[in-house]
Amino acid sequence: MSQSPRVTLVLLLTAIVVFGGLPMVASAQQFGPSGPGSDGSVGGVVRVDAGETYDGDLEAAGGSIVIAGTVDGDVETAAGSVLVTETGRVTGSLDAAAGSVVIEGTVDGDVTVGSAALALREGSQVGGSLEAGAADVRLDGAIDGDARVGADTLAVGSTAAIGGSLTYDAANFTLADGASVSGEVTRDESLSVTGPDVFGSGGGAGLPAVPAWVGSVYSTLVNLVLGAVLLVVAPNFARRLVDAGRTQTLRSGGIGLLTLIGVPIVLLLLLITIVGIPLSLAGLVVFGLLLWVTSVYGAIVVGTWLLSLVDYENRWVALLVGVVAVALLGAVPILGGLVQFAVLLVGLGAFVVVLRGSEEGPDEDAGAAIGTPSADQ
């Protein structure tokens, strides 16, 4: 079945977007809305409402954690965002791993945070010490104990009051007039900030550590599924791409390297123009997805070459052998990274070669590296 290059490209990008979104869809389904439970909570939004008291330690995971009432115990949370409102109070300590953490109310114990952004708002109160590792930290509230902060940007506002010392390591640091620090203010470039003990041994039910090989197996399975979609949706395109990758390996690798360098430069140049900002952002997303799909194509090229060593041709076996072989080699320190990079370059370059060839003129039967699709292939 013949297909125009543009239709083929649209189908490929559609498959990439659909399968690239599966992990996020799965996560959204796993963490449905839920309120606090007896042993902990998992939900899209986990709330302790104003006027409500949660007795005991709260272990919560969700998209957002909002504490507007009282938690009579410790809080351990992993979430997209964590908010302790003006009416919120934690009588114990707060350990949070999140995208953003905002404290407007009171935490009677220690606060330990690992996040992209941390804000201790004016009027907030931390009864113990603060230990934080974040990209952006703003302190405008009161901390009775010491504060240890590792950040790119640390701003201590004029309403901040630190009862102990302030030790920090930040590329950008400001201490406003009016800010109160009872102890010494010290910059320590060797500062090591202890991360939050979320779901660790200090509390109730802990989450088991996920072995590294689980992520590798999952990634391999996803690549196999994507590869199968590519072979089904555009078999002729895949056949020509694999042929180009095998017969023009060095050329494909060189074109892939130029594309990998050139496209981001063009997109960044668009980014500095107001009109080009939407195109640049969309282009970065599409290019990132394209790198994923061409890395799978590159793995099929590897699988096809390995099968040719035993004089065997089958596109499905080539997909399986290639993806698994690249995954196994990827586990080898240094060498694995180089192999995966080379596979990406060949796949990306061959993609460009075939796309340009298709625009110049159809070549439906160019190359038979993975065999003509048939009922048994």
C-alpha positions as CSV (number, residue, x, y, z in Angstrom):
1,M,0.0,0.0,0.0
2,S,1.6,3.2,-1.1
3,Q,1.3,6.4,1.0
4,S,2.4,10.0,0.3
5,P,5.4,11.2,2.5
6,R,3.2,13.8,4.2
7,V,0.5,11.3,5.2
8,T,3.2,8.9,6.4
9,L,4.7,11.6,8.6
10,V,1.4,12.6,10.1
11,L,0.7,9.0,11.0
12,L,4.1,8.6,12.6
13,L,3.8,11.7,14.7
14,T,0.3,10.7,15.8
15,A,1.6,7.4,16.9
16,I,4.5,9.1,18.8
17,V,2.1,11.4,20.6
18,V,-0.3,8.7,21.5
19,F,2.3,6.3,22.9
20,G,4.4,9.0,24.4
21,G,1.5,10.0,26.5
22,L,0.7,6.6,27.8
23,P,2.9,6.8,31.0
24,M,1.2,10.1,32.0
25,V,-2.3,8.7,31.4
26,A,-1.4,5.7,33.5
27,S,-0.2,7.9,36.3
28,A,-3.3,10.0,36.2
29,Q,-5.5,6.9,36.5
30,Q,-3.4,5.5,39.3
31,F,-3.7,8.6,41.5
32,G,-7.4,9.3,41.5
33,P,-8.9,11.9,43.8
34,S,-8.8,10.7,47.4
35,G,-9.0,12.3,50.9
36,P,-6.9,11.4,53.9
37,G,-7.0,7.8,55.0
38,S,-6.0,6.0,58.1
39,D,-2.6,5.0,56.9
40,G,-1.9,7.6,54.3
41,S,-3.4,9.0,51.1
42,V,-2.9,8.8,47.4
43,G,-4.8,11.1,45.1
44,G,-5.0,13.7,42.4
45,V,-5.6,16.2,45.2
46,V,-5.1,15.4,48.9
47,R,-6.7,17.9,51.3
48,V,-7.0,18.5,55.0
49,D,-9.7,21.2,55.0
50,A,-9.9,24.2,57.2
51,G,-11.5,23.3,60.6
52,E,-10.6,19.6,60.0
53,T,-8.0,17.8,62.2
54,Y,-6.1,14.8,60.9
55,D,-4.9,12.7,63.9
56,G,-1.6,10.9,63.4
57,D,1.2,11.0,60.8
58,L,0.1,11.8,57.2
59,E,1.8,10.1,54.3
60,A,0.5,11.5,51.1
61,A,1.3,11.2,47.4
62,G,-0.7,13.2,44.7
63,G,-0.8,15.9,42.2
64,S,-1.4,18.5,44.9
65,I,-1.3,18.4,48.7
66,V,-3.3,21.1,50.5
67,I,-3.2,21.5,54.3
68,A,-5.7,24.1,55.4
69,G,-6.6,22.4,58.6
70,T,-4.5,20.7,61.3
71,V,-2.3,17.6,61.0
72,D,-1.6,16.4,64.5
73,G,1.6,14.6,63.6
74,D,4.3,14.5,60.9
75,V,3.7,15.0,57.2
76,E,5.6,13.1,54.5
77,T,4.6,13.9,51.0
78,A,5.6,13.5,47.4
79,A,3.6,15.6,45.0
80,G,3.5,18.1,42.2
81,S,2.8,20.9,44.7
82,V,2.5,21.2,48.5
83,L,0.6,24.1,50.2
84,V,0.2,24.8,53.9
85,T,-2.3,27.6,53.9
86,E,-2.6,30.5,56.5
87,T,-5.0,28.3,58.5
88,G,-2.9,25.2,58.1
89,R,-0.9,23.7,60.9
90,V,1.4,20.7,61.2
91,T,2.2,19.8,64.8
92,G,5.1,17.6,63.8
93,S,7.7,17.9,61.0
94,L,7.2,18.3,57.3
95,D,9.2,16.3,54.8
96,A,8.3,17.2,51.2
97,A,9.6,16.1,47.8
98,A,7.6,18.2,45.2
99,G,7.7,20.6,42.3
100,S,6.8,23.5,44.5
101,V,6.3,23.9,48.3
102,V,4.6,27.0,49.7
103,I,4.2,27.4,53.5
104,E,1.8,30.2,54.6
105,G,0.8,28.6,58.0
106,T,2.6,26.9,60.8
107,V,4.9,23.8,61.1
108,D,5.8,23.2,64.7
109,G,8.7,20.9,63.9
110,D,11.5,20.8,61.3
111,V,10.9,21.3,57.6
112,T,13.0,19.3,55.1
113,V,12.3,20.1,51.4
114,G,13.5,18.9,48.0
115,S,11.8,20.9,45.3
116,A,12.1,23.2,42.3
117,A,10.7,26.1,44.3
118,L,10.2,26.8,48.0
119,A,8.4,29.8,49.4
120,L,8.1,30.6,53.1
121,R,5.5,33.4,53.1
122,E,5.2,36.4,55.4
123,G,3.4,35.3,58.6
124,S,4.5,31.7,58.3
125,Q,6.2,30.0,61.2
126,V,8.6,27.0,61.4
127,G,9.1,25.9,65.0
128,G,12.2,23.9,64.2
129,S,15.0,24.1,61.6
130,L,14.8,24.3,57.8
131,E,16.8,22.2,55.4
132,A,16.1,22.7,51.8
133,G,17.5,21.9,48.4
134,A,15.7,23.8,45.6
135,A,16.3,25.8,42.5
136,D,14.5,28.9,43.8
137,V,14.0,29.7,47.5
138,R,12.2,32.7,49.0
139,L,12.2,33.1,52.8
140,D,9.8,35.7,54.2
141,G,8.6,33.9,57.3
142,A,10.0,32.9,60.7
143,I,12.3,30.0,61.5
144,D,13.0,29.3,65.1
145,G,16.0,27.1,64.4
146,D,18.9,27.0,61.9
147,A,18.4,27.2,58.1
148,R,20.5,25.3,55.7
149,V,19.7,26.0,52.0
150,G,21.2,24.8,48.8
151,A,19.8,26.7,45.8
152,D,20.4,28.4,42.5
153,T,18.6,31.5,43.9
154,L,18.1,32.3,47.6
155,A,16.2,35.5,48.6
156,V,15.7,36.3,52.3
157,G,13.0,39.0,52.5
158,S,12.7,41.9,54.9
159,T,10.1,40.1,57.1
160,A,12.2,37.0,57.5
161,A,13.3,36.0,61.0
162,I,15.8,33.2,61.6
163,G,16.4,32.3,65.2
164,G,19.6,30.4,64.5
165,S,22.3,30.6,61.8
166,L,21.9,30.6,58.0
167,T,24.2,28.4,56.0
168,Y,23.7,28.5,52.3
169,D,25.2,27.7,48.9
170,A,23.6,29.7,46.1
171,A,24.7,31.3,42.9
172,N,22.4,34.3,43.6
173,F,21.9,35.4,47.2
174,T,20.1,38.4,48.6
175,L,19.6,39.4,52.2
176,A,17.1,42.3,52.5
177,D,17.4,45.1,54.9
178,G,15.2,44.3,57.9
179,A,15.7,40.6,57.7
180,S,16.7,39.1,61.1
181,V,19.3,36.3,61.5
182,S,20.3,35.7,65.1
183,G,23.3,33.5,64.2
184,E,26.0,33.7,61.5
185,V,25.3,34.0,57.8
186,T,27.7,31.7,56.1
187,R,28.2,30.6,52.5
188,D,29.5,27.0,52.3
189,E,30.2,25.9,48.7
190,S,30.6,22.3,50.0
191,L,27.2,22.4,51.7
192,S,25.4,19.0,51.5
193,V,21.7,19.2,52.1
194,T,20.0,16.1,53.4
195,G,17.0,15.2,51.2
196,P,13.5,14.7,52.7
197,D,12.9,11.3,54.3
198,V,9.7,10.7,52.3
199,F,8.1,7.3,53.0
200,G,11.3,6.2,54.6
201,S,12.0,4.2,57.7
202,G,11.0,6.9,60.1
203,G,7.2,6.6,59.6
204,G,4.5,4.1,58.9
205,A,4.1,2.1,55.7
206,G,7.1,2.6,53.5
207,L,7.2,2.4,49.7
208,P,9.6,-0.3,48.4
209,A,12.6,0.9,46.3
210,V,12.2,0.3,42.6
211,P,15.2,-1.5,41.2
212,A,16.9,0.2,38.3
213,W,16.3,-2.8,36.0
214,V,12.6,-2.2,36.2
215,G,12.9,1.1,34.5
216,S,15.1,-0.4,31.8
217,V,12.6,-3.2,31.1
218,Y,9.7,-0.8,31.0
219,S,11.6,1.4,28.5
220,T,12.4,-1.6,26.3
221,L,8.8,-2.7,26.2
222,V,7.6,0.8,25.3
223,N,10.2,1.0,22.5
224,L,9.0,-2.4,21.2
225,V,5.4,-1.2,21.2
226,L,6.4,2.0,19.4
227,G,8.5,0.0,16.9
228,A,5.6,-2.3,16.1
229,V,3.3,0.7,15.5
230,L,5.9,2.2,13.1
231,L,6.2,-1.1,11.2
232,V,2.5,-1.5,10.8
233,V,1.6,2.1,10.1
234,A,4.4,2.8,7.5
235,P,6.0,-0.4,6.4
236,N,7.4,1.0,3.1
237,F,8.9,4.0,4.9
238,A,10.5,1.8,7.5
239,R,11.9,-0.5,4.8
240,R,13.5,2.4,2.9
241,L,14.8,3.9,6.2
242,V,16.5,0.6,7.3
243,D,18.0,0.2,3.8
244,A,19.4,3.7,4.0
245,G,20.8,3.1,7.5
246,R,22.5,-0.1,6.4
247,T,23.9,0.9,3.0
248,Q,24.7,4.5,3.9
249,T,25.6,4.2,7.6
250,L,28.4,6.9,7.7
251,R,26.3,9.3,5.6
252,S,23.3,8.7,7.8
253,G,25.3,9.2,11.0
254,G,26.8,12.4,9.6
255,I,23.4,13.8,8.6
256,G,22.0,12.8,11.9
257,L,24.7,14.7,13.8
258,L,24.1,17.8,11.7
259,T,20.4,17.6,12.3
260,L,20.9,17.0,16.0
261,I,23.0,20.2,16.2
262,G,21.2,22.3,13.6
263,V,17.5,21.9,14.5
264,P,17.9,23.1,18.1
265,I,19.9,26.1,16.9
266,V,17.1,27.1,14.5
267,L,14.4,26.6,17.2
268,L,16.4,28.7,19.7
269,L,16.7,31.5,17.1
270,L,13.0,31.4,16.6
271,L,12.6,31.6,20.4
272,I,14.1,35.1,20.5
273,T,11.5,36.4,18.2
274,I,8.0,37.1,19.6
275,V,6.3,35.7,16.5
276,G,8.4,32.5,16.6
277,I,7.9,31.6,20.2
278,P,4.9,29.3,19.7
279,L,6.6,27.6,16.7
280,S,9.8,27.2,18.7
281,L,8.1,25.6,21.7
282,A,6.0,23.3,19.6
283,G,9.1,22.5,17.5
284,L,11.1,21.5,20.6
285,V,8.4,19.1,21.7
286,V,8.1,17.5,18.2
287,F,11.8,17.3,17.8
288,G,12.2,15.6,21.2
289,L,9.5,13.0,20.2
290,L,11.2,12.6,16.8
291,L,14.5,11.7,18.5
292,W,12.7,9.0,20.4
293,V,11.1,7.5,17.3
294,T,14.3,7.7,15.2
295,S,16.2,6.0,18.1
296,V,13.8,3.1,17.7
297,Y,14.3,3.1,13.9
298,G,18.1,3.0,14.6
299,A,17.6,0.0,16.8
300,I,15.7,-1.8,13.9
301,V,18.7,-1.0,11.7
302,V,21.0,-2.7,14.2
303,G,18.7,-5.7,14.5
304,T,18.5,-6.0,10.7
305,W,22.3,-5.9,10.5
306,L,22.7,-8.6,13.2
307,L,20.2,-10.9,11.4
308,S,22.1,-10.4,8.2
309,L,25.1,-12.0,9.8
310,V,23.1,-15.3,9.9
311,D,21.5,-14.7,6.6
312,Y,18.0,-14.2,8.0
313,E,15.4,-11.5,7.2
314,N,12.3,-10.7,9.3
315,R,11.2,-7.2,10.2
316,W,9.6,-8.2,13.5
317,V,12.6,-10.3,14.7
318,A,14.8,-7.3,13.6
319,L,12.8,-5.0,15.9
320,L,13.0,-7.4,18.8
321,V,16.7,-8.2,18.4
322,G,17.7,-4.5,17.8
323,V,15.8,-3.0,20.7
324,V,16.9,-5.7,23.1
325,A,20.6,-5.5,21.9
326,V,20.7,-1.7,22.2
327,A,19.1,-1.9,25.7
328,L,21.6,-4.5,26.9
329,L,24.6,-2.5,25.5
330,G,23.2,0.6,27.1
331,A,23.7,-0.9,30.5
332,V,27.5,-1.0,29.9
333,P,29.2,2.1,31.4
334,I,30.5,4.6,28.8
335,L,30.4,2.2,25.9
336,G,26.6,1.9,26.3
337,G,26.1,5.6,26.0
338,L,28.3,5.8,22.9
339,V,26.4,3.0,21.3
340,Q,23.0,4.5,22.0
341,F,24.2,7.9,20.7
342,A,25.5,6.3,17.5
343,V,22.2,4.4,17.0
344,L,20.3,7.6,17.4
345,L,22.4,9.4,14.9
346,V,22.1,6.7,12.3
347,G,18.3,6.5,12.8
348,L,17.8,10.2,12.7
349,G,20.1,10.6,9.6
350,A,18.4,7.8,7.7
351,F,15.0,9.4,8.6
352,V,16.1,12.6,7.0
353,V,17.6,10.8,3.9
354,V,14.4,8.9,3.2
355,L,12.2,11.9,3.8
356,R,14.2,14.0,1.4
357,G,14.2,11.1,-1.1
358,S,10.5,10.8,-0.9
359,E,10.0,14.5,-1.7
360,E,12.3,14.1,-4.8
361,G,10.3,11.1,-6.1
362,P,8.7,7.9,-4.9
363,D,10.8,4.8,-4.5
364,E,8.4,2.3,-3.1
365,D,10.7,-0.7,-3.4
366,A,14.0,0.9,-2.5
367,G,15.8,-1.6,-0.3
368,A,14.5,-4.8,1.1
369,A,16.6,-4.9,4.3
370,I,13.7,-6.1,6.4
371,G,11.9,-8.0,3.8
372,T,8.6,-7.3,2.1
373,P,5.7,-7.3,4.5
374,S,3.8,-10.5,4.3
375,A,1.4,-12.6,6.3
376,D,4.2,-14.3,8.2
377,Q,6.3,-11.2,8.8
